[in-house]
């Protein structure tokens, strides 16, 4: 059992900033949604106006849950709630000795282990800002992130964290400042360089409020597993809520379908989270039907659309509900979701309704609201929306407008208030003068029995300007669908100009380090394919 992280003698690697990493202070946070106050009472004594939120949650969880394991590493060692509080105090004391405090950025490039959580809590306790950098990034991608935030400290592995610890030490608590940057989360960069969305205590408090009350299958302290890298918004902004629950979170050294199923079966895990491609891999595991997965009650999938056929198969074979979530890094990881008991239309063909207290509109290019069924830009407003992009006032001004987040996603609302996605702004292509939204086409083609996953990618064409290429992962690699079969399948629901005119068959769709479909890799793939 881990009872604390002992100090080492090797120095902590640092990356000297070219200039002081001063956050933006001239960008006001989005106003609260009407009728939805920030939940300042989420944890006793954790009002962000009087105390830093994450440190207060860590302390309260240590008091409530004590020796209960908070995180279990792949080797079976575990970090209790009490040890998390003590260890983060000791590491924070070492940070204070090194001058790390408000205004400084500490970059965490280490793997998603319990030491990552200790480091995050320690950074928050000294009032500095954490910037999580996915260790799966290439050196060039990682350096681009570090160059943006100019960290005063970089922690690359568990030894770096241990080096900072001062046995029995406690940090100097910073003055309360609910608008102080707590965390920087990098966007996935699927269509351009990653940007750093930054969040304060106010936003972390709001995320906890939105996630409380059964949004993830209940508020009981059930065992769970970490389905994403800790640098992802799905962990960085949600850690306070995990700690509030008192759950035990099991960590994976890497995601493998067999390992996840072993863990779910052994620990009787009730909620499976992740992205749709991971569900497909779980269902393909050769031992799936021989396992006892009766504890599973809910699958929660975000990151991208879930193909309707996959949702239907997962609901049937897991004998569990399936909820699709739509959000973004900029939204703080909260947005819409399908109800666990949703009807077939909502469950298979939409991303559900906005959470209570979240405003959502579909607007045209002039910023005016559109009617039901009309495709437009999705705008979102909530107390969890980021404060802005780190050191990028131009991008911030384009994205945060009058308290609303311009998400960059395209979609439409139906009469029942459910949102359907039509793609990303900029992903739309024009074939012979007609607009085509790739997500609309892929949603139809994914219903084909021979299609496990599909993406529609535009390719330049001498006659029509652009045409659609279907990149397909077949259900049976030995019997992939033909282009003619796909066009016949979609012909009854899609106009002719929307149907794909070329086909590329792949083993799996390329994903970014943040587990989103890599559009740039797909564009390179279809441009190189001669068909």
C-alpha positions as CSV (number, residue, x, y, z in Angstrom):
1,X,0.0,0.0,0.0
2,X,1.2,3.5,-0.8
3,X,1.2,5.7,2.3
4,X,3.1,8.6,0.8
5,X,5.7,9.4,-1.9
6,X,9.2,9.5,-0.6
7,X,11.7,12.1,-1.7
8,X,14.5,11.3,-4.0
9,X,17.8,13.0,-4.6
10,X,17.7,13.6,-8.3
11,X,16.7,17.1,-9.4
12,X,13.3,17.8,-10.9
13,X,13.6,18.6,-14.6
14,X,12.5,22.1,-15.3
15,X,11.9,24.1,-18.4
16,X,12.8,27.7,-17.9
17,X,10.2,30.0,-19.3
18,X,11.2,32.7,-21.7
19,X,8.8,35.0,-20.0
20,X,6.7,34.8,-16.9
21,X,3.6,32.6,-17.7
22,X,1.0,35.3,-16.9
23,X,-2.5,34.2,-17.7
24,X,-5.0,36.3,-19.5
25,X,-6.8,38.6,-17.1
26,X,-8.8,40.8,-19.5
27,X,-11.2,38.0,-20.5
28,X,-14.3,37.9,-18.4
29,X,-15.7,34.4,-17.7
30,X,-19.0,33.6,-19.3
31,X,-22.0,34.7,-17.1
32,X,-24.0,32.1,-15.2
33,X,-26.9,30.6,-17.1
34,X,-30.2,32.1,-15.9
35,X,-31.6,30.0,-13.1
36,X,-28.5,27.9,-12.6
37,X,-26.3,29.0,-9.8
38,X,-22.8,27.6,-9.3
39,X,-22.9,24.8,-6.7
40,X,-20.7,26.4,-4.0
41,X,-22.0,23.9,-1.5
42,X,-20.9,20.8,-3.5
43,X,-18.4,20.0,-0.7
44,X,-18.6,21.4,2.8
45,X,-16.2,24.3,3.1
46,X,-15.5,24.2,-0.7
47,X,-16.9,27.6,-1.8
48,X,-14.5,28.8,-4.4
49,X,-14.9,32.3,-3.2
50,X,-13.4,31.4,0.1
51,X,-11.2,28.4,-0.5
52,X,-9.5,26.7,-3.5
53,X,-11.9,24.1,-4.7
54,X,-9.8,21.0,-5.5
55,X,-7.7,21.2,-2.3
56,X,-10.9,21.5,-0.3
57,X,-12.3,18.5,-2.0
58,X,-9.1,16.4,-1.4
59,X,-9.2,17.3,2.3
60,X,-12.9,16.6,2.7
61,X,-12.5,13.2,0.9
62,X,-9.6,12.3,3.2
63,X,-11.8,13.1,6.2
64,X,-14.8,11.1,4.9
65,X,-13.1,8.1,3.3
66,X,-9.7,7.8,5.0
67,X,-8.1,4.5,4.2
68,X,-10.4,3.6,1.3
69,X,-8.4,3.1,-1.9
70,X,-8.9,6.1,-4.2
71,X,-6.7,4.9,-7.1
72,X,-5.3,1.4,-7.8
73,X,-2.3,1.2,-10.1
74,X,-1.9,-1.6,-12.7
75,X,0.6,-3.4,-10.4
76,X,-2.1,-3.5,-7.6
77,X,-0.6,-0.9,-5.3
78,X,-3.1,1.7,-4.2
79,X,-3.3,5.2,-3.0
80,X,-5.9,5.8,-0.2
81,X,-7.9,9.0,0.2
82,X,-5.9,9.9,3.3
83,X,-2.6,9.2,1.5
84,X,-3.6,11.4,-1.4
85,X,-4.2,14.3,0.9
86,X,-0.9,13.7,2.8
87,X,1.2,13.0,-0.2
88,X,-0.1,16.0,-2.1
89,X,0.6,18.2,0.9
90,X,4.2,16.9,1.0
91,X,4.7,17.5,-2.7
92,X,3.1,20.9,-2.5
93,X,5.5,21.8,0.3
94,X,8.4,21.0,-2.0
95,X,6.9,23.1,-4.7
96,X,6.6,26.0,-2.3
97,X,10.3,25.7,-1.5
98,X,11.1,25.9,-5.2
99,X,9.0,29.1,-5.6
100,X,6.1,27.4,-7.4
101,X,2.9,29.3,-6.7
102,X,0.2,31.5,-8.2
103,X,1.1,32.6,-11.7
104,X,3.3,29.6,-12.4
105,X,2.4,26.7,-14.6
106,X,3.4,23.1,-13.8
107,X,3.3,20.7,-16.8
108,X,2.4,17.0,-16.1
109,X,3.8,14.9,-19.0
110,X,3.9,11.7,-16.9
111,X,1.7,8.6,-17.4
112,X,-1.8,8.4,-15.9
113,X,-0.9,6.9,-12.6
114,X,-1.7,7.8,-9.0
115,X,1.4,10.1,-9.0
116,X,-0.3,12.2,-11.6
117,X,-3.3,12.8,-9.3
118,X,-0.9,13.6,-6.4
119,X,0.9,16.1,-8.6
120,X,-2.3,17.7,-9.8
121,X,-3.6,18.1,-6.2
122,X,-0.3,19.5,-5.1
123,X,-0.2,22.1,-7.9
124,X,-3.7,23.2,-6.9
125,X,-2.7,23.4,-3.2
126,X,0.0,26.0,-4.0
127,X,-2.3,28.0,-6.3
128,X,-0.3,27.3,-9.5
129,X,-1.8,26.1,-12.7
130,X,-1.5,22.5,-14.0
131,X,-1.1,21.8,-17.7
132,X,-1.6,18.1,-18.5
133,X,0.2,16.9,-21.6
134,X,-0.8,13.5,-23.0
135,X,2.3,11.3,-22.9
136,X,1.1,9.6,-26.1
137,X,1.9,12.8,-28.1
138,X,4.9,12.9,-30.3
139,X,7.9,14.9,-29.2
140,X,7.0,17.7,-31.6
141,X,3.4,17.8,-30.3
142,X,4.5,17.7,-26.7
143,X,7.0,20.5,-27.2
144,X,4.3,22.7,-28.9
145,X,2.2,22.4,-25.8
146,X,5.1,23.2,-23.5
147,X,6.1,26.2,-25.7
148,X,2.6,27.6,-25.4
149,X,2.4,27.5,-21.6
150,X,6.1,28.0,-20.7
151,X,6.0,25.9,-17.5
152,X,8.1,26.7,-14.5
153,X,8.2,23.0,-13.7
154,X,7.8,19.8,-15.8
155,X,7.1,16.5,-14.1
156,X,7.8,13.6,-16.5
157,X,7.6,10.5,-14.3
158,X,6.8,9.3,-10.8
159,X,10.4,9.9,-9.6
160,X,10.0,13.6,-10.5
161,X,7.0,13.8,-8.3
162,X,8.7,11.9,-5.4
163,X,11.7,14.3,-5.6
164,X,9.6,17.2,-4.6
165,X,8.1,15.6,-1.5
166,X,9.0,17.1,1.9
167,X,8.2,14.4,4.6
168,X,5.5,15.8,6.9
169,X,5.5,19.1,5.0
170,X,2.5,21.3,4.3
171,X,2.3,24.1,1.7
172,X,1.5,27.7,2.3
173,X,-2.1,28.0,1.3
174,X,-2.7,30.7,-1.3
175,X,-5.3,33.5,-0.9
176,X,-8.7,32.6,-2.2
177,X,-9.2,33.6,-5.8
178,X,-12.1,31.9,-7.6
179,X,-10.9,33.3,-11.0
180,X,-7.3,31.9,-10.7
181,X,-6.4,29.5,-13.5
182,X,-6.4,25.9,-12.0
183,X,-6.0,23.8,-15.1
184,X,-5.1,24.0,-18.8
185,X,-6.5,21.3,-21.0
186,X,-5.2,21.0,-24.5
187,X,-7.6,20.5,-27.4
188,X,-7.3,17.4,-29.5
189,X,-5.9,19.3,-32.5
190,X,-7.7,17.1,-35.1
191,X,-7.9,20.0,-37.5
192,X,-5.1,22.3,-36.4
193,X,-2.5,23.0,-33.6
194,X,-3.8,22.3,-30.1
195,X,-4.9,25.2,-28.0
196,X,-5.0,25.4,-24.2
197,X,-8.5,25.8,-22.7
198,X,-8.1,27.1,-19.2
199,X,-10.4,26.6,-16.2
200,X,-10.8,28.2,-12.8
201,X,-12.3,27.0,-9.5
202,X,-15.6,28.3,-10.6
203,X,-15.7,26.0,-13.6
204,X,-14.5,22.9,-11.7
205,X,-17.2,23.5,-9.1
206,X,-19.8,23.8,-11.9
207,X,-18.7,20.5,-13.5
208,X,-19.1,18.7,-10.2
209,X,-22.6,20.2,-9.9
210,X,-23.6,19.0,-13.4
211,X,-22.2,15.5,-12.9
212,X,-23.9,15.0,-9.5
213,X,-27.3,13.3,-9.4
214,X,-27.0,10.3,-11.6
215,X,-25.5,11.8,-14.8
216,X,-23.1,8.8,-14.9
217,X,-25.3,6.1,-13.6
218,X,-25.6,7.2,-10.0
219,X,-23.7,8.8,-7.1
220,X,-22.9,5.6,-5.2
221,X,-19.2,5.0,-4.5
222,X,-18.9,2.1,-6.9
223,X,-15.6,0.8,-8.4
224,X,-14.7,2.3,-11.8
225,X,-11.8,2.4,-14.2
226,X,-10.1,5.3,-15.9
227,X,-11.0,5.1,-19.5
228,X,-9.1,8.2,-20.7
229,X,-5.7,9.8,-20.2
230,X,-5.7,12.1,-17.2
231,X,-4.7,15.1,-19.3
232,X,-8.1,14.8,-21.1
233,X,-10.9,17.1,-20.0
234,X,-12.9,14.0,-19.0
235,X,-10.5,13.6,-16.1
236,X,-8.9,16.9,-15.4
237,X,-12.2,18.8,-14.8
238,X,-14.0,15.9,-13.3
239,X,-11.5,14.7,-10.6
240,X,-13.3,16.7,-7.9
241,X,-16.5,14.8,-8.6
242,X,-14.7,11.4,-8.5
243,X,-13.3,12.3,-5.1
244,X,-16.6,13.4,-3.8
245,X,-18.1,10.1,-4.6
246,X,-15.5,8.1,-2.7
247,X,-15.1,5.6,-5.6
248,X,-12.1,3.4,-6.2
249,X,-10.7,4.1,-9.6
250,X,-8.7,1.3,-11.2
251,X,-5.9,2.4,-13.6
252,X,-4.7,0.7,-16.8
253,X,-1.1,0.9,-18.2
254,X,-2.7,0.9,-21.6
255,X,-6.2,0.2,-23.0
256,X,-6.7,-3.4,-24.1
257,X,-10.1,-4.9,-24.6
258,X,-9.3,-8.2,-22.7
259,X,-7.7,-6.3,-19.8
260,X,-10.8,-4.0,-19.5
261,X,-13.1,-6.9,-19.6
262,X,-11.0,-8.8,-17.0
263,X,-11.2,-5.7,-14.7
264,X,-15.0,-5.1,-15.3
265,X,-15.7,-8.8,-14.5
266,X,-13.3,-9.0,-11.5
267,X,-14.3,-5.7,-9.8
268,X,-18.0,-5.9,-10.7
269,X,-17.9,-2.5,-12.4
270,X,-21.3,-1.1,-13.2
271,X,-20.5,1.8,-15.6
272,X,-18.3,1.4,-18.7
273,X,-17.0,4.7,-20.1
274,X,-15.0,5.6,-23.2
275,X,-15.5,6.1,-26.9
276,X,-17.4,4.1,-29.4
277,X,-14.4,2.3,-31.0
278,X,-13.5,0.9,-27.6
279,X,-17.0,-0.6,-27.3
280,X,-16.6,-2.2,-30.7
281,X,-13.3,-3.8,-29.6
282,X,-14.9,-5.0,-26.3
283,X,-17.7,-6.7,-28.3
284,X,-15.2,-8.4,-30.6
285,X,-13.2,-9.9,-27.8
286,X,-13.3,-13.7,-28.4
287,X,-14.2,-14.4,-24.8
288,X,-16.9,-11.8,-24.5
289,X,-19.9,-14.1,-24.3
290,X,-18.2,-16.4,-21.8
291,X,-17.7,-13.6,-19.2
292,X,-19.9,-12.6,-16.3
293,X,-20.6,-9.0,-17.1
294,X,-23.9,-8.9,-15.2
295,X,-22.8,-6.0,-13.0
296,X,-22.7,-3.7,-16.0
297,X,-25.7,-1.4,-16.0
298,X,-24.7,1.5,-18.2
299,X,-22.3,2.3,-21.0
300,X,-21.4,6.0,-21.4
301,X,-19.7,7.0,-24.6
302,X,-18.4,10.3,-25.8
303,X,-15.7,11.7,-28.1
304,X,-17.6,11.0,-31.3
305,X,-20.8,9.6,-32.6
306,X,-21.7,6.0,-31.8
307,X,-22.9,4.1,-34.9
308,X,-26.6,3.1,-34.4
309,X,-25.8,-0.6,-35.1
310,X,-23.1,-0.5,-32.4
311,X,-25.5,1.0,-29.9
312,X,-28.1,-1.6,-30.6
313,X,-25.6,-4.5,-30.3
314,X,-24.0,-3.1,-27.1
315,X,-27.4,-2.7,-25.4
316,X,-28.4,-6.3,-26.3
317,X,-25.1,-8.1,-25.6
318,X,-24.2,-6.2,-22.4
319,X,-27.9,-6.2,-21.4
320,X,-27.3,-2.6,-20.3
321,X,-28.3,1.0,-21.1
322,X,-26.2,3.0,-23.5
323,X,-25.8,6.8,-23.2
324,X,-24.1,8.9,-25.8
325,X,-22.5,12.1,-24.6
326,X,-21.6,15.2,-26.6
327,X,-19.3,17.9,-25.2
328,X,-15.9,19.4,-25.9
329,X,-12.8,20.4,-24.2
330,X,-13.9,24.0,-24.2
331,X,-17.3,23.1,-22.6
332,X,-15.5,21.6,-19.6
333,X,-16.7,18.1,-20.7
334,X,-20.4,18.8,-20.1
335,X,-23.0,19.2,-22.8
336,X,-25.7,16.8,-23.9
337,X,-26.6,13.2,-23.4
338,X,-29.1,10.6,-24.3
339,X,-31.2,9.3,-21.5
340,X,-30.3,5.7,-20.4
341,X,-33.9,4.7,-21.0
342,X,-34.3,6.7,-24.2
343,X,-36.5,5.6,-27.0
344,X,-35.0,4.2,-30.2
345,X,-34.9,7.5,-32.1
346,X,-33.1,9.3,-29.3
347,X,-30.8,6.4,-28.4
348,X,-29.7,5.5,-31.9
349,X,-29.8,8.8,-33.9
350,X,-29.1,11.7,-31.6
351,X,-26.7,12.8,-28.8
352,X,-29.6,13.6,-26.5
353,X,-30.7,16.8,-24.8
354,X,-28.7,19.4,-22.9
355,X,-28.1,18.7,-19.2
356,X,-30.4,20.7,-16.8
357,X,-29.0,24.3,-16.5
358,X,-27.1,24.2,-19.8
359,X,-28.2,26.5,-22.7
360,X,-28.0,25.2,-26.3
361,X,-29.0,26.8,-29.5
362,X,-28.5,26.1,-33.2
363,X,-27.7,29.3,-35.1
364,X,-27.1,30.3,-38.7
365,X,-23.9,32.2,-39.8
366,X,-25.4,35.5,-38.7
367,X,-25.9,34.1,-35.1
368,X,-29.6,33.8,-35.3
369,X,-31.5,30.8,-33.9
370,X,-32.7,28.3,-36.5
371,X,-35.9,26.2,-36.6
372,X,-36.3,22.5,-35.7
373,X,-34.6,20.3,-38.3
374,X,-32.4,23.0,-39.7
375,X,-28.6,22.4,-39.7
376,X,-26.5,25.2,-38.2
377,X,-23.8,26.0,-35.8
378,X,-24.2,24.7,-32.2
379,X,-23.8,27.3,-29.5
380,X,-23.6,26.3,-25.8
381,X,-23.7,28.2,-22.5
382,X,-23.0,27.0,-19.0
383,X,-21.0,27.8,-15.9
384,X,-18.5,25.0,-16.9
385,X,-17.4,26.7,-20.1
386,X,-13.7,27.5,-20.2
387,X,-12.4,31.0,-19.4
388,X,-10.6,31.1,-22.7
389,X,-7.6,29.8,-24.7
390,X,-4.3,30.3,-22.9
391,X,-2.5,33.2,-24.4
392,X,-4.7,33.3,-27.5
393,X,-7.0,36.3,-27.2
394,X,-8.0,36.2,-30.9
395,X,-9.1,32.6,-30.8
396,X,-10.9,33.3,-27.5
397,X,-12.8,36.2,-28.9
398,X,-13.9,34.1,-31.9
399,X,-15.1,31.2,-29.6
400,X,-16.6,33.0,-26.6
401,X,-19.2,35.5,-27.7
402,X,-21.5,37.3,-25.2
403,X,-21.2,34.4,-22.7
404,X,-21.8,31.7,-25.3
405,X,-19.4,29.1,-26.6
406,X,-19.4,28.7,-30.4
407,X,-18.5,25.0,-30.4
408,X,-17.6,24.7,-34.1
409,X,-19.9,21.7,-34.4
410,X,-22.8,21.6,-36.7
411,X,-26.1,20.0,-35.9
412,X,-29.9,20.3,-35.7
413,X,-32.5,20.1,-33.0
414,X,-35.7,18.1,-33.4
415,X,-39.1,18.9,-32.0
416,X,-38.4,17.0,-28.8
417,X,-35.2,19.0,-28.1
418,X,-32.7,16.2,-29.0
419,X,-29.6,17.2,-30.8
420,X,-28.2,15.4,-33.9
421,X,-24.7,16.2,-35.1
422,X,-23.9,17.0,-38.7
423,X,-20.1,17.4,-38.4
424,X,-17.6,20.1,-37.7
425,X,-17.6,23.5,-39.2
426,X,-15.0,23.2,-41.9
427,X,-15.6,19.5,-42.4
428,X,-18.6,20.3,-44.6
429,X,-17.7,19.9,-48.3
430,X,-19.4,21.1,-51.5
431,X,-20.1,18.6,-54.3
432,X,-21.3,20.3,-57.4
433,X,-22.7,23.3,-55.6
434,X,-24.5,21.2,-52.9
435,X,-23.5,21.2,-49.2
436,X,-22.7,17.8,-47.7
437,X,-22.3,17.1,-44.0
438,X,-20.1,14.0,-43.4
439,X,-21.6,13.0,-40.1
440,X,-25.1,12.9,-41.7
441,X,-23.8,10.5,-44.3
442,X,-21.8,8.3,-41.9
443,X,-24.8,8.0,-39.6
444,X,-26.9,6.5,-42.4
445,X,-24.1,4.2,-43.7
446,X,-23.3,2.9,-40.2
447,X,-26.7,1.2,-40.2
448,X,-25.4,-1.3,-42.9
449,X,-24.9,-4.7,-41.4
450,X,-21.4,-5.0,-43.0
451,X,-20.2,-1.7,-41.5
452,X,-18.6,-1.7,-38.1
453,X,-17.4,1.9,-38.3
454,X,-17.3,4.5,-41.1
455,X,-16.1,8.1,-41.8
456,X,-16.9,10.2,-44.8
457,X,-14.0,12.3,-46.1
458,X,-14.0,14.8,-49.0
459,X,-11.5,14.5,-51.8
460,X,-10.8,16.9,-54.6
461,X,-12.5,16.1,-57.9
462,X,-12.0,17.7,-61.3
463,X,-15.7,17.6,-62.2
464,X,-17.6,18.2,-59.0
465,X,-15.0,20.1,-57.0
466,X,-15.2,17.6,-54.1
467,X,-16.6,14.1,-53.7
468,X,-17.2,12.0,-50.6
469,X,-15.0,9.0,-49.9
470,X,-16.3,6.3,-47.4
471,X,-13.6,5.0,-45.2
472,X,-15.1,1.8,-43.8
473,X,-14.1,-0.7,-41.1
474,X,-16.0,-3.8,-42.1
475,X,-17.8,-6.0,-39.6
476,X,-16.2,-9.1,-41.3
477,X,-12.8,-8.2,-42.8
478,X,-13.2,-11.1,-45.2
479,X,-16.5,-9.7,-46.6
480,X,-16.4,-5.9,-46.7
481,X,-19.3,-4.0,-48.3
482,X,-18.9,-2.8,-51.9
483,X,-19.4,0.9,-52.9
484,X,-22.5,-0.1,-54.8
485,X,-24.0,-1.7,-51.7
486,X,-23.3,1.3,-49.6
487,X,-24.9,3.6,-52.2
488,X,-28.0,1.4,-52.4
489,X,-28.3,1.4,-48.6
490,X,-28.1,5.2,-48.4
491,X,-30.1,5.9,-51.4
492,X,-33.5,5.8,-49.6
493,X,-32.5,8.3,-47.0
494,X,-29.9,10.5,-48.6
495,X,-30.0,12.7,-51.7
496,X,-27.8,11.5,-54.5
497,X,-25.2,14.2,-54.1
498,X,-24.6,13.0,-50.5
499,X,-23.8,9.4,-51.4
500,X,-20.1,8.4,-51.4
501,X,-18.4,8.0,-54.7
502,X,-15.3,6.1,-53.6
503,X,-14.6,3.5,-50.9
504,X,-11.5,2.8,-48.8
505,X,-11.5,-0.3,-46.5
506,X,-9.4,-0.2,-43.3
507,X,-8.8,-2.3,-40.2
508,X,-9.7,0.7,-38.0
509,X,-10.2,4.4,-38.2
510,X,-7.1,6.4,-37.2
511,X,-7.5,8.2,-33.8
512,X,-5.6,11.0,-32.2
513,X,-4.0,10.7,-28.8
514,X,-7.2,12.0,-27.4
515,X,-9.2,9.1,-29.0
516,X,-11.0,11.2,-31.6
517,X,-11.1,10.4,-35.3
518,X,-8.0,11.9,-36.9
519,X,-9.3,13.9,-39.8
520,X,-5.9,14.9,-41.1
521,X,-4.8,11.3,-41.2
522,X,-8.0,10.4,-43.1
523,X,-7.5,13.2,-45.6
524,X,-4.0,11.9,-46.3
525,X,-5.4,8.4,-46.6
526,X,-8.1,9.2,-49.2
527,X,-5.9,11.5,-51.2
528,X,-3.3,8.7,-51.6
529,X,-5.9,6.1,-52.5
530,X,-6.4,5.8,-56.3
531,X,-9.9,4.5,-56.2
